[in-house]
Amino acid sequence: MQESKAFLMLKLRRMGISNKEILGCIESLDRSDFVSKSFLDRCLEDIALPIDCGQTISQPSLVALMTQQLEIPQRSKVLEIGTGSGYQTAILGRLASRVYSIERYKILADTAKKRLEKLNISNVTVLLQDGFFGYSPQAPFDRIILTAAVEEIPSLVISQLKVGGIMIVPVGLPNQKQSLLKVVKNEKGLDITELMSVRFVQMKEGLVKA
């Protein structure tokens, strides 16, 4: 296990992950806490793994890259859409002042809450609701991250980003090429940079409370 973690950390550094706080979060967090028992033997591999409700936990290298591109200020309020396993959420919670994370599946939201409580991460609020609406009661946000793919940048969500804020979002049609975008909001509009090609589960509307 220790050798695998060391190998992963070396890989992250080689691929350009230089933020010491992000590297520290990934090194200290045990990914086995966020995967099912059937995948414990693969939890330190740099691959996406299945979780409940047909969703996935992203590979650590992609989580690290997305988090680094988010450029989280020390004092910041972050919106995450797609709590999933809570792995990315936990990292955000250790970097930002306040995190609001939206999940449409009740079982995932409830499980993530328990995991975050176990880790004593108390600055994260997990919300059961439709991610396409964002979370207007706490808008505007300094940073926004989507962990599921959308066909286009959601207008309601981007409206909740501060001027000068950054959104990281995978965009693409179902079963087609997706691009990970870095969106910087400025006074004149949006400055969009394509970071890389990715494969994410597609973001869906509505709630699943079962």
C-alpha positions as CSV (number, residue, x, y, z in Angstrom):
1,M,0.0,0.0,0.0
2,Q,2.7,2.5,1.0
3,E,4.7,1.7,-2.2
4,S,1.6,2.2,-4.3
5,K,0.9,5.6,-2.7
6,A,4.5,6.7,-3.2
7,F,4.3,5.7,-6.9
8,L,1.0,7.7,-7.3
9,M,2.6,10.8,-5.7
10,L,5.6,10.5,-8.0
11,K,3.3,10.2,-11.0
12,L,1.3,13.3,-9.9
13,R,4.5,15.4,-9.6
14,R,5.8,14.1,-13.0
15,M,2.5,15.2,-14.7
16,G,2.8,18.7,-13.4
17,I,0.9,18.7,-10.1
18,S,3.0,21.2,-8.2
19,N,0.6,22.6,-5.6
20,K,1.9,21.4,-2.3
21,E,-1.4,21.6,-0.5
22,I,-3.2,19.5,-3.2
23,L,-0.4,16.9,-3.1
24,G,-0.6,16.9,0.7
25,C,-4.4,16.3,0.6
26,I,-4.1,13.4,-1.8
27,E,-1.2,11.9,0.2
28,S,-3.1,12.1,3.5
29,L,-6.5,11.0,2.3
30,D,-7.1,7.3,2.1
31,R,-8.9,6.6,-1.1
32,S,-10.0,3.2,0.3
33,D,-12.4,5.2,2.5
34,F,-14.3,6.3,-0.7
35,V,-14.6,3.0,-2.6
36,S,-16.6,-0.2,-2.1
37,K,-15.0,-3.2,-0.5
38,S,-14.9,-5.0,-3.9
39,F,-12.5,-2.4,-5.2
40,L,-10.2,-2.0,-2.1
41,D,-7.3,-3.8,-3.8
42,R,-7.4,-1.2,-6.7
43,C,-8.0,2.0,-4.6
44,L,-4.5,3.3,-5.1
45,E,-4.4,2.7,-8.9
46,D,-4.7,5.8,-11.0
47,I,-8.0,4.7,-12.5
48,A,-11.7,5.6,-12.2
49,L,-13.7,3.1,-10.2
50,P,-17.4,2.4,-10.1
51,I,-19.5,3.5,-7.1
52,D,-23.2,3.3,-6.4
53,C,-25.9,4.6,-8.8
54,G,-23.9,4.0,-11.9
55,Q,-21.5,6.8,-11.0
56,T,-17.7,6.7,-10.7
57,I,-14.9,8.0,-8.5
58,S,-12.4,9.8,-10.8
59,Q,-8.8,8.8,-11.0
60,P,-6.6,10.7,-8.5
61,S,-4.5,12.3,-11.3
62,L,-7.6,13.9,-12.8
63,V,-8.9,15.0,-9.4
64,A,-5.5,16.6,-8.8
65,L,-5.4,18.3,-12.2
66,M,-9.0,19.7,-11.9
67,T,-8.3,20.9,-8.4
68,Q,-5.0,22.6,-9.4
69,Q,-6.7,24.3,-12.3
70,L,-9.4,25.6,-10.0
71,E,-6.7,27.7,-8.2
72,I,-8.6,27.8,-4.9
73,P,-7.8,30.9,-2.9
74,Q,-7.1,30.4,0.8
75,R,-10.3,32.1,1.8
76,S,-13.0,31.1,-0.7
77,K,-16.5,29.7,-1.2
78,V,-16.7,26.7,-3.6
79,L,-19.7,25.1,-5.3
80,E,-19.2,21.4,-6.3
81,I,-21.9,19.8,-8.5
82,G,-21.7,16.0,-8.2
83,T,-20.6,14.9,-4.8
84,G,-20.4,11.3,-5.8
85,S,-18.1,9.3,-3.4
86,G,-17.1,12.5,-1.6
87,Y,-13.4,12.1,-2.5
88,Q,-13.1,15.4,-4.5
89,T,-15.4,17.0,-1.9
90,A,-13.0,16.1,0.9
91,I,-10.1,17.7,-1.0
92,L,-12.1,20.8,-1.6
93,G,-13.0,21.0,2.0
94,R,-9.4,20.9,3.1
95,L,-8.5,23.7,0.7
96,A,-11.4,26.2,0.8
97,S,-13.1,28.1,3.6
98,R,-16.6,26.8,2.7
99,V,-17.8,24.2,0.3
100,Y,-21.4,23.5,-0.9
101,S,-21.7,20.2,-2.7
102,I,-24.8,19.1,-4.7
103,E,-25.8,15.5,-5.3
104,R,-28.9,14.2,-7.0
105,Y,-28.7,10.6,-5.5
106,K,-29.8,10.4,-1.9
107,I,-27.7,7.3,-1.2
108,L,-24.6,9.0,-2.4
109,A,-25.3,12.2,-0.5
110,D,-25.9,10.4,2.7
111,T,-22.8,8.2,2.4
112,A,-20.6,11.2,1.5
113,K,-21.9,13.1,4.6
114,K,-20.9,10.2,6.8
115,R,-17.4,10.0,5.2
116,L,-16.8,13.7,5.7
117,E,-18.0,13.6,9.3
118,K,-15.6,10.6,9.9
119,L,-12.7,12.8,8.5
120,N,-13.8,15.7,10.7
121,I,-14.3,17.9,7.6
122,S,-17.0,20.3,9.0
123,N,-16.9,23.1,6.4
124,V,-18.8,21.2,3.7
125,T,-22.5,21.2,3.2
126,V,-23.9,18.3,1.1
127,L,-27.2,19.2,-0.6
128,L,-29.7,16.8,-2.2
129,Q,-30.9,18.7,-5.3
130,D,-30.7,19.1,-9.0
131,G,-27.3,20.4,-10.0
132,F,-28.5,22.3,-13.0
133,F,-29.9,24.9,-10.7
134,G,-26.7,25.5,-8.8
135,Y,-27.2,26.8,-5.3
136,S,-28.5,30.4,-5.4
137,P,-28.9,30.9,-1.6
138,Q,-25.1,31.0,-1.3
139,A,-24.2,32.6,-4.7
140,P,-22.0,34.1,-5.9
141,F,-19.2,31.5,-5.5
142,D,-15.4,32.1,-5.9
143,R,-15.0,28.7,-7.6
144,I,-17.3,26.1,-9.2
145,I,-16.5,22.6,-10.2
146,L,-18.7,20.1,-12.0
147,T,-17.8,16.4,-11.8
148,A,-20.2,15.2,-14.5
149,A,-20.3,16.1,-18.1
150,V,-22.8,18.6,-19.5
151,E,-23.8,19.3,-23.1
152,E,-23.1,23.0,-22.6
153,I,-22.1,25.3,-19.7
154,P,-25.2,25.6,-17.5
155,S,-26.4,29.2,-17.7
156,L,-27.9,29.2,-14.2
157,V,-24.7,27.8,-12.7
158,I,-22.3,30.1,-14.4
159,S,-24.5,33.1,-13.3
160,Q,-23.7,32.1,-9.8
161,L,-19.9,32.5,-10.3
162,K,-18.3,35.7,-9.2
163,V,-16.6,38.0,-11.7
164,G,-12.9,36.9,-11.5
165,G,-14.0,33.4,-10.5
166,I,-13.1,30.1,-12.1
167,M,-15.3,27.1,-13.2
168,I,-13.9,23.7,-14.2
169,V,-16.4,21.7,-16.2
170,P,-16.4,18.7,-18.6
171,V,-18.5,19.5,-21.7
172,G,-19.6,17.2,-24.4
173,L,-22.5,15.2,-25.9
174,P,-23.3,11.8,-24.5
175,N,-21.1,9.0,-25.8
176,Q,-19.0,11.5,-27.7
177,K,-15.8,13.4,-27.1
178,Q,-15.8,15.5,-24.0
179,S,-13.5,18.4,-23.2
180,L,-12.4,19.6,-19.8
181,L,-12.8,23.4,-19.8
182,K,-11.4,26.1,-17.6
183,V,-13.9,29.0,-17.6
184,V,-12.8,32.3,-16.1
185,K,-15.6,34.9,-15.7
186,N,-14.6,38.5,-16.4
187,E,-16.4,41.8,-16.8
188,K,-16.9,41.2,-20.6
189,G,-17.9,37.6,-20.5
190,L,-16.2,34.2,-20.3
191,D,-12.6,33.3,-21.1
192,I,-12.6,29.6,-22.0
193,T,-9.6,27.3,-22.2
194,E,-9.7,23.6,-23.2
195,L,-7.5,21.6,-20.9
196,M,-7.8,18.1,-22.2
197,S,-10.1,15.4,-23.5
198,V,-11.9,13.4,-20.8
199,R,-14.7,10.8,-20.2
200,F,-17.2,11.6,-17.4
201,V,-20.6,10.2,-16.7
202,Q,-23.3,12.5,-18.0
203,M,-25.0,14.9,-15.7
204,K,-28.7,14.3,-15.3
205,E,-31.6,16.4,-14.2
206,G,-33.9,15.8,-11.2
207,L,-33.5,14.0,-7.9
208,V,-33.3,10.3,-7.0
209,K,-34.3,10.0,-3.4
210,A,-34.3,6.2,-3.1
